[in-house]
Amino acid sequence: MIVYNVTVNIDADVQERWIEWMKEVHIPDVMATGLFLESRMLRVLADDEGGITYAIQYTAAEMDHYERYRAEHAPRLQVEMMKHFDGKFAAFRTLLEVIHPR
């Protein structure tokens, strides 16, 4: 199993709008690709100056599913986030392999 983790630091002044957009638009759009088994959104418990940090995780059954997502869907979905929140966030992505389920 592969976990695609997107860590986002979002400006406090758009945080609530961004959370709603993520829950109602972006995460459902990612899941609608059919390439991930599950998703979850977590808040990073840290005192951040200049924003609030979240981790959004998507689980794929195999690396090929993640690679298809990156090639066929990610660019379009990332453009949508830029349209709505450009200049209001910073993001970085991490790819993780599940070694032990629990």
C-alpha distances in whole Angstrom, upper triangle without the diagonal:
4,7,10,13,16,19,22,26,28,32,33,36,33,30,31,31,28,26,28,27,23,23,25,25,22,19,20,21,17,16,19,17,15,12,10,10,11,13,15,18,19,23,23,26,28,31,31,34,34,31,28,25,22,18,16,12,10,7,6,5,5,8,11,10,10,13,15,15,16,19,20,20,19,23,24,23,23,27,27,26,29,31,31,31,32,33,32,28,27,23,20,17,14,11,9,6,5,8,10,9,13
4,6,10,13,16,19,23,25,29,30,33,30,28,29,29,26,24,26,25,21,21,24,23,20,17,19,19,15,15,18,16,15,11,9,10,11,12,14,16,17,20,21,24,26,29,28,31,31,28,26,22,19,15,14,10,8,6,5,6,6,6,10,9,8,11,13,12,13,16,18,17,16,20,22,20,20,24,24,23,26,28,28,27,28,30,29,25,23,19,17,13,10,7,6,5,6,9,12,11,14
4,6,10,12,16,19,21,25,27,29,27,24,25,26,22,21,23,22,18,18,21,20,17,14,17,17,14,13,17,16,15,12,9,10,10,9,11,13,14,17,17,20,22,25,24,28,27,24,22,18,15,11,10,6,6,5,6,9,9,9,12,11,9,12,14,13,13,17,18,17,15,18,20,18,18,22,22,21,23,26,25,24,25,27,25,22,20,16,14,11,8,6,5,6,7,11,12,12,14
4,7,10,13,17,19,23,24,27,24,22,23,23,20,19,21,19,16,17,19,18,15,13,15,15,11,12,16,14,14,11,9,11,11,9,11,12,13,16,16,20,21,24,23,26,25,22,20,16,14,10,8,6,5,6,8,11,11,10,12,11,8,10,13,10,10,14,15,14,12,15,17,15,14,18,19,17,19,22,22,21,22,23,22,19,17,13,11,7,6,5,6,9,11,14,16,16,18
4,6,10,13,16,19,21,24,21,19,21,21,17,16,19,18,14,16,19,18,14,12,16,16,13,14,17,17,17,14,12,14,12,10,10,10,10,13,13,16,18,20,19,22,21,19,16,13,10,6,6,4,7,9,11,14,15,14,16,14,11,14,16,13,13,17,18,16,13,16,18,15,14,18,18,16,18,21,21,19,20,21,19,16,14,10,8,6,5,6,7,11,12,16,17,16,18
4,6,10,12,16,18,20,18,16,18,18,14,14,17,15,12,14,17,16,12,11,15,15,12,14,17,17,18,16,14,16,14,11,11,9,10,12,12,16,17,19,17,19,18,16,14,10,8,6,5,6,9,12,14,17,18,16,18,16,13,15,17,14,13,16,17,15,12,14,16,13,11,15,15,13,15,18,17,15,16,17,16,12,10,7,6,5,6,9,11,14,16,19,21,20,21
4,7,10,13,15,18,16,14,17,17,14,13,17,16,13,15,18,18,14,14,17,18,15,17,21,20,22,20,17,19,17,13,12,10,9,10,9,13,13,15,13,16,15,12,11,7,6,4,6,9,12,15,17,21,21,20,22,20,17,19,20,17,16,20,21,18,15,17,18,15,13,17,17,14,15,18,17,15,16,16,14,10,8,6,5,6,8,11,13,16,18,21,22,22,22
4,6,10,12,15,13,11,14,14,11,11,14,14,11,14,17,16,13,13,17,17,16,18,21,21,23,21,19,21,19,15,13,11,10,10,10,13,13,14,12,14,12,9,8,6,5,6,8,11,14,17,20,24,24,23,24,22,19,21,22,19,18,21,22,19,15,17,18,15,12,15,15,11,13,16,14,11,12,12,10,7,6,4,7,9,11,15,17,20,21,25,26,25,25
4,7,9,12,11,9,13,14,11,12,15,15,13,16,19,18,16,16,20,20,19,22,24,25,27,25,23,25,22,18,16,13,12,10,9,12,11,12,9,10,8,6,5,4,6,9,11,15,18,21,24,27,28,26,28,26,23,24,26,23,21,24,25,22,19,19,20,18,15,17,17,13,14,17,15,11,12,11,8,5,5,6,9,12,14,18,20,23,24,27,28,28,28
4,6,9,7,6,10,10,8,10,13,13,12,15,17,17,15,16,19,20,19,22,24,25,27,26,24,26,23,19,17,13,13,11,12,14,13,13,10,11,8,5,5,6,8,11,13,16,19,23,25,29,30,28,30,28,24,26,27,24,22,25,26,22,19,20,20,17,15,16,15,12,12,14,12,9,10,9,6,4,7,9,12,15,17,21,23,26,27,30,31,30,30
4,6,6,6,10,11,9,11,14,14,14,17,19,19,18,19,22,23,22,25,27,28,30,30,28,29,26,23,20,17,16,14,14,15,14,13,10,10,6,4,7,9,11,15,16,20,23,26,29,33,33,32,33,31,28,30,31,27,26,29,29,25,22,22,23,20,17,18,17,14,14,15,13,9,11,9,5,6,9,12,15,18,21,24,26,30,31,34,35,34,33
4,6,5,8,10,10,11,14,15,15,17,19,20,19,20,23,24,24,26,28,30,32,31,29,30,27,23,21,17,16,13,14,15,14,12,10,10,7,5,6,10,12,16,17,21,24,28,31,34,35,34,36,33,30,32,33,29,28,31,31,28,25,25,25,22,20,21,20,16,17,18,15,12,14,12,9,10,12,15,18,21,23,26,28,31,32,35,35,34,34
4,6,8,9,10,12,13,14,16,18,19,19,19,21,24,24,25,27,29,30,33,32,31,32,29,25,23,19,19,16,17,18,18,16,14,13,10,9,10,13,15,18,20,23,26,30,32,36,37,36,37,35,32,34,34,30,30,32,32,28,26,26,25,22,21,21,19,16,16,17,13,11,13,12,9,11,14,17,20,23,26,29,31,34,35,38,39,37,37
4,6,5,6,9,10,10,12,14,15,16,15,17,20,20,21,23,25,27,29,29,27,29,26,22,20,17,17,15,17,18,18,17,15,15,12,10,10,12,13,17,17,21,23,27,29,33,34,33,34,32,29,31,31,27,26,29,29,25,22,23,22,19,17,18,16,13,13,13,10,8,11,11,7,9,13,15,19,21,24,27,29,32,33,36,37,35,35
4,6,5,6,9,10,10,12,14,15,14,16,18,19,20,22,24,25,27,27,25,26,23,19,17,14,13,11,14,15,15,15,13,14,12,8,8,10,10,14,14,18,21,24,27,31,32,31,33,30,27,29,30,26,26,28,28,24,22,23,22,19,17,19,16,13,15,15,12,10,13,13,9,10,13,14,17,19,22,25,26,29,30,33,33,32,31
4,5,5,6,9,10,11,12,14,14,15,17,19,20,21,23,25,27,27,25,26,23,19,17,14,14,13,15,17,18,17,16,17,15,12,11,13,12,15,16,19,21,25,28,31,33,33,34,31,28,31,31,27,27,30,29,25,23,24,23,20,19,20,17,15,17,17,13,12,16,16,12,13,16,17,20,22,24,27,28,31,31,34,34,32,32
4,6,5,6,9,10,11,11,12,14,16,17,18,20,21,24,26,26,25,26,23,19,18,15,16,15,18,20,21,20,19,19,17,14,13,14,14,16,16,19,21,25,27,31,32,32,33,30,27,30,29,25,25,28,27,23,21,22,20,17,17,17,14,12,14,14,10,10,13,15,12,13,16,17,20,22,24,27,28,31,32,35,36,33,33
4,5,5,6,9,10,10,10,11,14,15,16,18,19,21,23,23,22,23,20,17,15,12,14,13,15,18,19,19,17,18,15,12,11,12,11,13,13,16,18,22,24,28,29,28,29,26,24,26,26,22,22,25,24,20,18,19,18,14,14,15,12,9,12,12,9,8,11,13,10,10,13,13,16,18,21,23,25,28,28,32,32,31,31
4,5,5,6,8,10,10,10,13,14,15,16,18,20,22,22,20,21,18,14,12,9,11,11,14,16,18,18,17,19,17,13,11,11,10,12,11,14,16,20,23,26,28,28,29,26,23,26,26,22,22,25,25,21,19,20,19,16,16,17,15,12,15,15,12,11,15,16,13,12,15,15,17,18,20,22,24,26,27,30,30,28,28
4,5,5,6,8,9,10,12,13,15,16,17,20,22,23,21,21,18,15,14,12,14,14,17,19,21,22,21,22,20,17,15,15,13,15,14,16,18,21,24,27,29,29,30,26,25,27,27,23,24,26,25,21,20,21,19,16,17,18,14,13,16,15,12,13,16,18,15,15,18,18,20,21,23,25,26,29,29,32,32,30,30
4,6,5,5,6,8,10,11,13,14,15,17,20,21,19,21,18,15,14,12,15,15,18,21,23,23,22,23,20,17,16,16,14,15,13,16,17,20,22,26,27,27,28,24,22,25,24,20,21,23,22,18,17,18,16,12,13,14,11,9,12,12,9,10,14,16,14,14,16,16,19,19,22,23,25,28,28,32,32,30,31
4,6,6,5,6,8,9,10,12,14,15,17,18,16,17,15,11,11,9,12,13,16,19,21,22,20,22,20,16,14,14,11,12,9,12,13,17,19,22,24,24,25,21,19,22,21,17,18,21,20,16,15,16,15,11,12,14,11,9,13,13,11,11,14,17,14,13,15,14,16,16,18,20,21,24,24,28,28,26,27
4,6,7,6,7,10,11,11,13,16,17,18,16,16,13,10,10,9,12,13,17,19,22,23,22,24,22,19,16,15,13,13,10,13,13,16,19,22,24,25,25,22,20,23,23,19,20,23,22,18,17,19,18,14,15,17,14,13,16,17,14,15,18,20,18,17,18,17,19,19,20,21,22,25,24,28,28,25,26
4,7,7,7,9,11,11,12,15,17,18,17,18,15,13,13,12,15,17,20,23,25,26,25,27,25,21,19,19,16,16,14,16,16,19,21,24,26,26,26,23,22,24,23,19,21,23,21,18,17,19,17,14,16,17,13,13,17,16,14,15,19,21,19,18,20,19,21,21,23,24,25,27,27,31,31,28,29
4,6,6,6,9,10,10,13,15,17,16,17,15,13,14,13,17,18,21,24,26,27,26,27,25,21,20,19,16,16,14,15,15,18,20,23,25,25,24,21,20,22,20,17,18,20,18,14,14,16,13,10,12,13,10,10,14,13,11,13,16,19,18,17,19,18,20,19,22,23,24,26,27,31,31,29,30
4,6,5,6,9,10,11,14,14,14,16,14,11,12,12,15,17,19,23,24,26,24,25,23,20,18,17,14,14,11,12,12,15,17,20,22,21,21,18,17,19,18,14,15,17,16,12,11,13,11,7,9,11,8,8,12,12,11,12,15,18,16,15,16,15,16,16,18,19,21,23,24,28,29,27,28
4,5,5,6,9,10,12,12,11,12,10,8,9,9,13,15,18,21,23,25,24,26,24,21,18,16,13,12,9,10,9,12,14,17,19,19,20,16,15,18,17,13,15,17,16,12,12,15,13,10,12,14,12,11,15,16,15,15,18,20,18,17,17,15,16,15,17,17,19,21,21,25,25,23,24
4,5,5,6,9,10,12,11,12,10,9,11,12,16,18,21,24,27,29,27,30,28,24,22,20,17,16,12,13,11,14,15,18,20,21,20,17,16,19,17,14,16,18,16,13,13,16,14,11,14,16,13,13,17,17,16,18,20,23,21,20,21,19,20,18,20,20,21,23,23,27,27,24,26
4,5,5,7,10,11,11,13,13,11,14,14,18,20,23,26,28,30,28,30,28,25,23,21,18,17,13,14,12,15,15,18,19,20,19,15,15,17,15,11,14,15,13,9,10,13,11,8,11,13,11,12,15,15,15,17,19,22,21,19,20,18,19,18,20,19,21,23,24,28,28,26,28
4,5,6,8,8,8,11,10,9,12,13,16,19,21,25,27,29,27,29,27,24,22,20,17,15,11,11,9,11,12,15,16,16,16,12,11,13,12,8,11,13,11,8,8,11,10,8,10,13,12,12,15,17,16,17,19,22,21,19,19,16,17,15,16,16,18,19,20,24,25,23,25
4,5,6,7,6,8,8,8,11,13,17,20,22,25,28,30,29,31,30,26,24,22,18,16,12,11,8,10,10,13,15,16,16,12,12,15,13,10,13,15,13,11,12,15,14,11,14,17,15,16,19,20,19,21,23,25,24,22,22,19,19,17,18,17,18,19,19,23,24,21,23
4,5,8,9,10,11,11,14,16,20,23,26,29,31,33,32,34,32,29,27,25,21,19,16,15,12,13,13,15,17,18,17,13,14,16,13,11,14,15,13,10,12,15,13,12,15,17,15,16,20,20,20,22,24,27,26,24,24,22,22,20,21,20,21,22,23,26,27,25,27
4,5,8,10,12,12,16,18,21,24,26,30,32,34,33,35,33,30,28,25,22,20,16,15,12,13,11,14,15,15,13,10,11,12,10,7,11,12,9,8,10,13,12,11,14,16,15,17,20,20,21,22,24,27,26,24,24,21,21,18,19,18,20,20,21,25,26,24,27
4,6,8,10,12,15,18,22,25,27,30,33,35,34,36,35,31,29,27,23,21,17,15,11,11,10,11,13,14,12,9,11,13,10,9,13,14,12,11,13,16,16,14,17,20,19,20,23,24,24,25,27,30,29,27,26,23,23,20,20,18,19,19,20,23,24,22,25
4,7,9,11,15,17,20,24,25,29,31,34,32,35,33,30,28,25,22,19,15,13,9,9,6,8,9,10,9,5,7,9,8,7,10,12,11,10,12,15,15,14,16,19,19,20,22,24,24,25,26,29,28,25,25,21,20,17,17,15,16,16,17,20,21,20,23
4,6,8,11,14,17,21,22,26,28,31,30,33,31,28,26,23,19,16,13,10,6,5,4,7,9,11,11,7,8,11,11,9,12,14,14,12,13,17,17,15,17,20,19,19,22,24,24,24,26,28,27,24,23,20,19,16,15,13,14,14,14,18,19,17,19
4,7,11,14,17,21,23,26,28,31,31,34,33,29,27,24,20,17,14,11,7,6,6,7,10,13,13,10,11,15,14,13,16,18,17,16,16,20,20,18,20,23,22,22,25,27,26,27,29,31,29,26,26,22,21,18,17,15,15,14,14,17,17,14,17
4,7,11,13,17,19,22,25,28,28,31,30,26,23,21,17,14,11,8,6,5,8,10,13,15,16,13,13,16,16,14,17,19,19,17,17,20,20,17,19,22,21,20,24,25,24,24,27,29,27,24,24,20,20,17,16,15,14,15,14,17,17,14,16
4,7,10,14,16,19,22,25,24,27,26,23,20,17,13,11,7,5,4,6,9,12,15,16,17,14,13,17,17,14,16,19,19,16,15,19,19,16,17,20,19,17,21,23,21,21,23,25,23,20,20,17,17,15,15,14,14,15,15,18,18,16,17
4,7,10,13,16,19,21,21,24,24,20,17,14,10,8,6,5,7,9,12,15,18,19,20,17,16,20,20,17,18,22,22,19,17,21,21,17,18,21,20,18,21,23,21,20,23,24,22,19,19,16,16,15,15,15,15,16,15,19,18,16,16
4,7,10,13,16,18,18,21,20,16,13,11,7,6,4,6,9,12,15,19,21,21,23,20,18,21,22,18,19,23,23,19,18,20,20,17,17,20,18,16,19,21,19,18,20,21,18,16,16,14,15,14,14,16,16,18,18,21,21,19,19
4,6,9,12,15,15,18,18,15,11,9,6,5,6,8,12,14,18,21,23,23,25,22,20,23,24,21,22,25,26,23,20,23,23,20,19,22,21,18,21,23,21,19,21,22,19,16,16,14,15,14,15,16,16,18,18,21,20,19,18
4,6,9,11,12,15,15,12,8,6,4,6,9,11,15,17,21,24,26,26,28,26,23,26,27,24,24,27,28,25,22,24,25,21,20,23,22,18,21,23,20,18,20,20,17,15,15,14,15,15,16,18,18,21,21,23,23,22,21
4,6,9,9,13,14,11,8,5,5,7,10,12,16,19,22,25,26,26,28,26,24,26,28,25,24,28,29,26,23,25,26,23,21,24,23,20,22,24,22,20,21,20,17,15,14,13,14,15,15,17,17,20,20,23,23,22,20
4,7,9,13,14,12,9,8,9,11,14,16,20,22,25,28,29,29,32,30,27,30,32,29,28,32,33,30,27,29,30,26,25,28,27,23,25,27,25,22,24,23,20,17,17,17,17,18,18,21,20,23,23,25,24,23,22
4,6,10,12,10,8,8,10,12,16,18,22,24,28,30,31,31,34,32,29,31,33,30,29,33,34,31,28,29,31,27,25,28,27,24,25,27,25,22,23,22,19,16,16,16,17,18,19,22,22,25,25,26,26,26,24
4,7,9,9,8,9,12,15,18,21,25,27,31,34,35,34,36,35,31,34,35,32,31,35,36,33,30,31,32,29,26,29,28,24,25,27,25,22,23,21,18,16,16,17,18,21,21,25,25,28,28,30,30,30,28
4,6,6,6,7,11,14,17,20,24,27,30,33,34,32,35,33,30,32,34,30,29,32,33,31,27,28,29,26,24,26,25,21,22,24,22,19,19,17,14,13,13,14,16,18,20,23,24,27,28,30,31,30,29
4,6,8,10,14,17,20,23,27,30,33,36,36,35,37,36,32,34,36,32,31,34,35,32,29,29,30,27,25,26,26,22,22,24,22,18,19,16,14,13,13,15,17,21,22,26,27,31,31,34,34,34,33
4,7,10,13,17,19,23,26,29,32,36,36,34,36,34,31,33,34,31,29,32,33,30,26,26,27,25,22,23,23,19,19,21,19,15,15,12,10,10,11,14,16,20,22,26,27,31,32,34,35,35,34
4,7,10,13,16,19,23,26,29,32,33,32,34,32,28,30,31,28,27,30,30,27,24,24,25,22,20,21,20,17,17,19,17,13,14,12,9,8,9,12,15,18,20,23,25,28,29,32,33,32,31
4,7,10,13,17,20,23,26,30,31,30,32,30,27,29,30,27,26,29,29,26,23,24,25,21,19,21,20,17,18,20,17,14,16,14,11,9,10,12,14,16,18,21,23,26,27,29,30,29,28
4,7,10,13,17,20,23,26,27,26,28,26,23,25,27,24,23,26,27,24,21,22,23,20,18,20,20,16,17,20,18,15,16,15,12,9,9,9,11,13,15,18,19,22,23,26,26,25,25
4,7,10,13,16,20,23,24,24,26,23,20,23,24,21,20,24,25,21,19,20,21,18,16,19,18,15,17,19,17,15,17,17,14,11,11,9,11,12,13,16,17,20,20,23,24,22,22
4,6,10,13,16,19,20,20,22,20,17,20,21,18,18,22,22,19,17,19,20,17,16,19,18,15,17,20,19,17,18,18,16,13,12,10,10,9,10,12,13,16,17,20,20,19,19
4,7,10,13,17,18,18,20,17,15,17,18,15,15,19,19,16,14,17,18,14,14,17,16,14,17,19,18,16,18,19,17,14,13,11,11,10,10,12,13,15,16,19,20,18,19
4,7,10,13,15,15,17,14,12,15,17,14,14,18,18,16,14,17,18,15,15,19,18,16,19,22,21,20,21,22,20,17,16,13,12,10,9,10,10,12,12,16,17,15,16
4,7,10,12,12,14,11,9,13,14,11,12,16,16,14,13,16,17,14,15,19,18,17,20,22,21,21,23,24,23,20,19,15,14,11,11,10,10,12,12,16,17,15,17
4,7,9,10,12,10,9,13,13,12,14,17,17,16,15,19,20,17,18,22,21,20,23,26,25,25,26,28,26,23,22,18,17,14,12,10,9,10,9,13,14,12,15
4,5,7,9,6,6,10,11,10,12,15,15,14,14,18,19,17,19,22,22,22,24,27,27,26,28,30,28,25,24,20,18,15,13,11,10,10,10,14,15,14,17
4,7,9,7,9,12,12,12,15,17,17,17,17,21,22,21,22,26,26,25,28,30,30,30,31,33,32,29,27,24,22,18,16,13,12,10,10,13,14,13,16
4,5,6,7,9,10,11,13,15,16,17,17,20,22,21,22,25,26,26,28,30,31,31,31,33,32,29,27,23,21,17,15,12,11,9,10,13,15,15,18
4,5,5,6,9,10,11,12,14,15,15,18,20,19,20,23,24,24,26,29,29,29,29,31,31,27,25,21,19,15,13,10,10,9,11,14,16,17,20
4,5,5,6,9,10,10,12,13,14,17,19,19,20,23,24,24,26,28,29,30,30,32,32,29,27,23,21,17,16,13,14,13,15,17,20,20,23
4,5,5,6,9,10,10,11,12,15,17,16,18,21,21,22,24,26,27,27,28,30,30,27,25,22,20,16,15,12,14,13,15,18,20,19,22
4,5,5,6,9,10,10,10,13,15,14,15,18,19,19,21,24,24,24,25,27,26,23,22,18,16,12,12,9,11,11,14,17,19,19,22
4,5,5,6,8,10,10,12,15,15,15,18,20,20,22,24,25,25,25,27,27,24,22,19,17,14,13,11,13,14,16,19,22,22,25
4,5,5,6,8,9,12,13,14,15,17,19,20,21,23,25,25,25,28,28,25,24,21,19,16,16,14,16,17,19,22,24,24,27
4,6,5,5,6,9,11,10,12,14,15,16,18,20,21,22,22,25,25,22,21,18,16,14,14,13,15,16,18,22,24,23,26
4,6,6,5,7,10,10,10,13,15,15,17,19,20,21,20,23,23,20,19,15,14,11,13,12,15,16,19,22,25,24,27
4,6,7,8,10,11,12,14,16,17,18,20,22,23,22,25,25,23,21,19,17,15,16,15,18,19,22,25,28,27,30
4,6,8,8,10,12,13,15,16,18,19,21,22,22,25,26,24,23,20,19,17,18,17,20,21,24,27,29,28,31
4,6,6,6,9,10,11,13,15,16,18,19,19,22,22,20,20,17,17,15,17,16,19,21,23,26,28,27,30
4,6,5,6,9,10,11,12,14,16,16,16,19,19,17,16,14,13,12,14,14,17,19,22,25,27,27,29
4,6,5,6,9,10,11,12,15,15,15,18,19,17,16,14,14,13,16,17,20,23,25,29,31,30,32
4,6,5,7,9,10,11,13,15,15,18,19,17,18,16,17,16,19,19,23,25,27,31,33,32,34
4,5,5,7,9,10,11,13,13,16,17,15,15,14,15,14,17,18,21,23,25,29,30,29,31
4,5,5,6,9,10,10,10,13,14,12,12,10,12,12,15,17,20,23,25,29,30,29,31
4,5,5,6,9,10,9,13,14,13,14,13,15,15,19,20,24,27,29,32,34,33,35
4,5,5,7,9,10,13,14,13,15,14,16,17,20,22,25,27,29,33,34,33,34
4,5,5,6,7,11,10,10,11,11,14,14,18,20,23,26,28,31,33,31,33
4,5,5,4,8,9,9,10,11,14,15,19,21,25,28,30,33,35,34,35
4,6,6,10,11,12,14,15,18,19,23,25,28,31,33,36,38,37,38
4,6,10,9,10,13,14,18,19,23,25,28,31,32,36,37,36,37
4,6,5,7,10,12,15,17,21,23,26,30,31,35,36,35,35
4,5,7,9,11,15,17,21,24,27,30,32,35,37,36,37
4,6,8,11,14,18,21,24,27,31,33,36,38,37,38
4,7,10,14,17,20,24,26,30,31,35,36,35,35
4,7,10,13,17,20,22,26,28,31,32,32,32
4,7,11,14,17,20,24,26,29,30,30,30
4,7,10,14,16,20,22,25,27,27,27
4,7,10,13,17,19,22,24,24,25
4,7,10,14,16,19,21,21,23
4,6,10,13,16,18,18,20
4,7,10,13,16,16,18
4,6,9,12,13,15
4,6,9,11,13
4,6,7,9
4,7,9
4,6
4
